[in-house]
Amino acid sequence: MGLPRRVGDAAELRKSLKPMLEKRRRARINQSLSQLKGLVLPLLGAENSRYSKLEKADILEMTVRFLQEQPAFPCPAAAPPASDGYLEGYQACVARLARVLPSCPVLEPAVSARLLEHLRRKSVTGGPTSPAPPPAPSPVPSPPVPPGGPGLWRPW
């Protein structure tokens, strides 16, 4: 059985931890700013040795300026699925899968072939928005009918 804790103990603990937590927070900020500086300076064509003593505000301003100069890319989800770039990327992925899937030990060769054929059909018909052909009959047999008949449901 422990001794009852005083109310002031929690406040004292918080007071003693606050400087340590603040030190950690500042260290994280400084490390992130250092990484940001290392990423942005080469992209701007600037030498690291010339900019060895940059203020934090300078690093952030350079980053903001760099990002503002970058061309805006539309969201991929907003692009129409039949655009040329989408179709080219889709077909490149299918071609890569065609090289990799045959040597994949996880899939049976017949399943691999069916998958590739399905993906190739989708690339020709315009992608996932076109109507899918009816599914092939499944080789898995249907589960047996329970002895109580199909109308009787039992949770056990």
C-alpha positions as CSV (number, residue, x, y, z in Angstrom):
1,M,0.0,0.0,0.0
2,G,1.4,3.4,-1.0
3,L,1.3,6.6,0.8
4,P,-1.3,9.1,-0.3
5,R,0.0,11.5,-2.9
6,R,-0.1,15.2,-2.2
7,V,-1.9,17.5,-4.6
8,G,1.3,19.6,-5.0
9,D,3.3,16.6,-6.3
10,A,1.6,16.8,-9.7
11,A,2.2,20.5,-10.0
12,E,5.9,20.1,-9.0
13,L,6.4,17.3,-11.5
14,R,4.9,19.4,-14.3
15,K,7.0,22.3,-13.3
16,S,10.2,20.2,-13.4
17,L,9.3,18.5,-16.7
18,K,8.4,21.7,-18.6
19,P,11.9,22.9,-19.3
20,M,13.0,19.4,-20.5
21,L,9.9,19.1,-22.8
22,E,10.6,22.6,-24.2
23,K,14.2,21.7,-24.9
24,R,13.1,18.6,-26.8
25,R,10.6,20.5,-28.8
26,R,13.2,23.1,-29.8
27,A,15.6,20.4,-30.7
28,R,13.0,18.8,-33.0
29,I,12.3,22.2,-34.6
30,N,16.0,22.9,-35.2
31,Q,16.6,19.4,-36.6
32,S,13.6,19.8,-39.0
33,L,14.8,23.3,-40.1
34,S,18.3,21.9,-40.7
35,Q,16.9,19.1,-42.9
36,L,14.7,21.6,-44.7
37,K,17.8,23.8,-45.4
38,G,19.6,20.7,-46.7
39,L,16.7,19.9,-49.1
40,V,15.9,23.4,-50.3
41,L,19.4,24.9,-50.9
42,P,20.4,22.3,-53.6
43,L,17.0,22.8,-55.3
44,L,17.6,26.5,-55.5
45,G,21.1,26.0,-56.8
46,A,22.7,27.5,-53.8
47,E,25.9,26.3,-52.1
48,N,25.6,25.0,-48.5
49,S,28.9,26.6,-47.6
50,R,27.8,30.0,-48.6
51,Y,24.6,29.7,-46.5
52,S,26.0,28.0,-43.5
53,K,24.6,30.5,-41.0
54,L,21.0,31.2,-42.1
55,E,18.4,32.3,-39.7
56,K,15.3,30.1,-39.2
57,A,13.1,32.7,-40.8
58,D,15.4,32.8,-43.9
59,I,15.1,29.0,-44.3
60,L,11.3,29.2,-44.0
61,E,11.1,32.1,-46.5
62,M,13.3,30.4,-49.0
63,T,11.2,27.2,-48.7
64,V,7.9,29.2,-49.2
65,R,9.4,31.0,-52.2
66,F,10.6,27.8,-53.7
67,L,7.2,26.1,-53.3
68,Q,5.3,29.1,-54.7
69,E,7.5,28.9,-57.8
70,Q,6.6,25.3,-58.4
71,P,3.9,24.6,-61.0
72,A,0.6,23.6,-59.5
73,F,-0.4,20.0,-60.3
74,P,-4.1,19.0,-60.4
75,C,-5.2,16.4,-58.0
76,P,-4.9,13.0,-59.7
77,A,-8.4,12.0,-58.5
78,A,-9.8,15.1,-60.4
79,A,-8.3,14.1,-63.7
80,P,-10.5,12.2,-66.1
81,P,-9.7,8.5,-66.1
82,A,-9.3,8.3,-69.9
83,S,-6.6,11.0,-70.2
84,D,-3.5,10.1,-72.1
85,G,-1.2,10.2,-69.1
86,Y,-3.5,8.0,-67.1
87,L,-3.8,5.4,-69.9
88,E,0.0,5.4,-70.5
89,G,0.7,4.9,-66.8
90,Y,-1.9,2.2,-66.6
91,Q,-0.5,0.3,-69.6
92,A,3.1,0.7,-68.2
93,C,1.9,-0.9,-64.9
94,V,0.2,-3.7,-66.8
95,A,3.4,-4.3,-68.8
96,R,5.5,-4.4,-65.6
97,L,3.1,-6.8,-64.0
98,A,3.3,-9.0,-67.1
99,R,7.0,-9.3,-66.6
100,V,6.8,-9.9,-62.8
101,L,3.6,-12.1,-62.3
102,P,4.7,-15.2,-64.2
103,S,7.6,-15.7,-61.7
104,C,5.5,-14.9,-58.7
105,P,5.2,-18.1,-56.6
106,V,2.1,-16.8,-54.7
107,L,-0.3,-17.0,-57.6
108,E,-1.1,-20.0,-59.7
109,P,-0.2,-19.5,-63.4
110,A,-3.9,-19.7,-64.4
111,V,-4.9,-17.0,-61.9
112,S,-2.0,-14.8,-63.0
113,A,-3.0,-15.2,-66.7
114,R,-6.6,-14.3,-65.9
115,L,-5.6,-11.3,-63.9
116,L,-3.3,-10.0,-66.7
117,E,-6.0,-10.5,-69.3
118,H,-8.5,-8.7,-67.2
119,L,-6.2,-5.7,-66.7
120,R,-5.4,-5.6,-70.4
121,R,-9.1,-5.6,-71.3
122,K,-9.6,-2.7,-68.9
123,S,-6.8,-0.7,-70.6
124,V,-8.4,-1.2,-74.0
125,T,-11.9,-0.5,-73.0
126,G,-11.0,2.8,-71.2
127,G,-10.3,1.8,-67.7
128,P,-12.3,1.1,-64.6
129,T,-15.3,3.3,-65.6
130,S,-16.4,1.0,-68.4
131,P,-18.9,-1.8,-67.7
132,A,-17.3,-5.0,-66.6
133,P,-18.0,-8.3,-68.4
134,P,-20.0,-10.8,-66.4
135,P,-17.8,-12.7,-63.9
136,A,-16.5,-16.1,-64.9
137,P,-18.1,-19.0,-63.0
138,S,-16.2,-19.7,-59.8
139,P,-14.5,-23.2,-59.6
140,V,-15.2,-23.2,-55.8
141,P,-18.2,-25.4,-55.0
142,S,-21.0,-23.8,-53.1
143,P,-21.2,-24.6,-49.4
144,P,-23.4,-27.6,-48.5
145,V,-27.0,-26.9,-47.3
146,P,-27.3,-27.3,-43.5
147,P,-29.3,-30.3,-42.3
148,G,-32.1,-28.1,-41.0
149,G,-32.9,-26.9,-44.5
150,P,-32.3,-23.5,-46.1
151,G,-35.2,-21.8,-44.2
152,L,-33.8,-22.6,-40.7
153,W,-31.1,-20.3,-39.4
154,R,-29.2,-21.2,-36.2
155,P,-26.4,-19.0,-34.9
156,W,-24.5,-22.0,-33.4
